[in-house]
């Protein structure tokens, strides 16, 4: 794994008003454009998420059984959505699923 985390400068972390910080488009983002790439992140192993330090458990994503990855960057503020506008590609890349207007 590389040690450089890719973060798109067209997104910013802002207060959601209800769920803490979340990622929002600051500029137009094209479909397929990488929003954040976790590939250079820190990996952790644990039997369950509750065994990880709270700071890691709150912001990491699980990618295999007993394995989590954390960017320590803006990617930590990706949120769940019932109507997502980004998805996962190539295991650790989050990309825009449709063109996003500001």
C-alpha positions in Angstrom: 0.0 0.0 0.0 1.1 3.5 -0.7 1.4 6.1 2.0 -0.3 9.0 0.1 -4.0 9.5 0.7 -5.9 11.1 -2.2 -8.4 13.7 -1.2 -10.5 15.8 -3.6 -10.2 19.6 -3.0 -13.8 20.0 -4.3 -15.2 18.6 -1.0 -15.3 20.0 2.5 -16.2 18.8 5.9 -19.2 20.8 7.3 -21.5 20.4 10.3 -24.6 18.5 9.2 -26.7 20.1 12.0 -27.8 16.7 13.2 -25.1 14.0 12.7 -21.8 15.9 13.3 -19.4 16.6 10.4 -20.1 15.3 6.9 -18.6 15.7 3.5 -20.2 18.2 1.1 -19.4 19.4 -2.4 -17.7 22.8 -2.4 -17.4 22.8 -6.3 -19.0 20.7 -9.1 -17.9 17.1 -9.0 -18.1 14.9 -12.1 -19.5 11.4 -12.2 -16.6 8.9 -11.6 -14.4 11.5 -10.0 -12.5 10.3 -6.9 -13.7 12.0 -3.7 -11.3 10.3 -1.4 -9.0 7.2 -1.6 -8.3 5.4 1.6 -5.5 3.3 0.0 -2.7 5.1 2.0 -4.6 4.9 5.3 -3.7 3.1 8.5 -5.0 -0.5 8.8 -6.2 -2.1 12.0 -7.1 -5.6 13.0 -9.6 -6.6 15.7 -12.1 -9.3 16.3 -14.8 -6.6 16.5 -15.1 -2.8 16.1 -15.6 -2.2 19.8 -12.1 -3.5 20.4 -10.6 -0.5 18.5 -9.9 2.8 20.1 -13.1 5.0 19.9 -11.4 7.5 17.7 -10.5 4.8 15.1 -13.9 2.9 15.5 -15.8 6.2 14.9 -14.1 7.0 11.6 -12.7 3.9 10.0 -14.3 1.6 7.5 -14.4 -2.1 7.6 -13.1 -3.7 4.4 -12.6 -7.4 5.4 -13.6 -9.5 8.4 -11.6 -8.2 11.4 -9.9 -5.4 9.3 -10.5 -1.7 9.2 -8.8 1.3 7.5 -8.7 5.0 8.5 -7.6 7.9 6.4 -6.9 10.3 9.3 -8.0 12.9 6.8 -11.2 14.4 5.3 -12.4 10.9 4.3 -13.3 10.3 8.0 -16.4 12.4 7.5 -18.1 10.3 4.8 -21.6 9.6 6.1 -24.2 7.0 5.4 -27.0 8.0 3.1 -30.2 6.3 2.1 -29.8 8.2 -1.2 -26.0 8.0 -1.8 -24.2 10.2 -4.3 -20.9 8.3 -4.1 -19.9 4.7 -4.0 -16.8 2.5 -3.6 -14.6 1.5 -6.5 -11.4 -0.6 -6.4 -11.9 -1.4 -2.7 -10.7 1.9 -1.1 -11.8 4.6 -3.6 -15.0 6.6 -3.1 -16.2 8.1 -6.4 -19.1 10.3 -7.4 -22.0 8.2 -8.8 -23.6 11.2 -10.6 -22.7 14.7 -11.5 -23.1 17.0 -8.5 -24.2 20.6 -8.7 -23.4 23.0 -5.9 
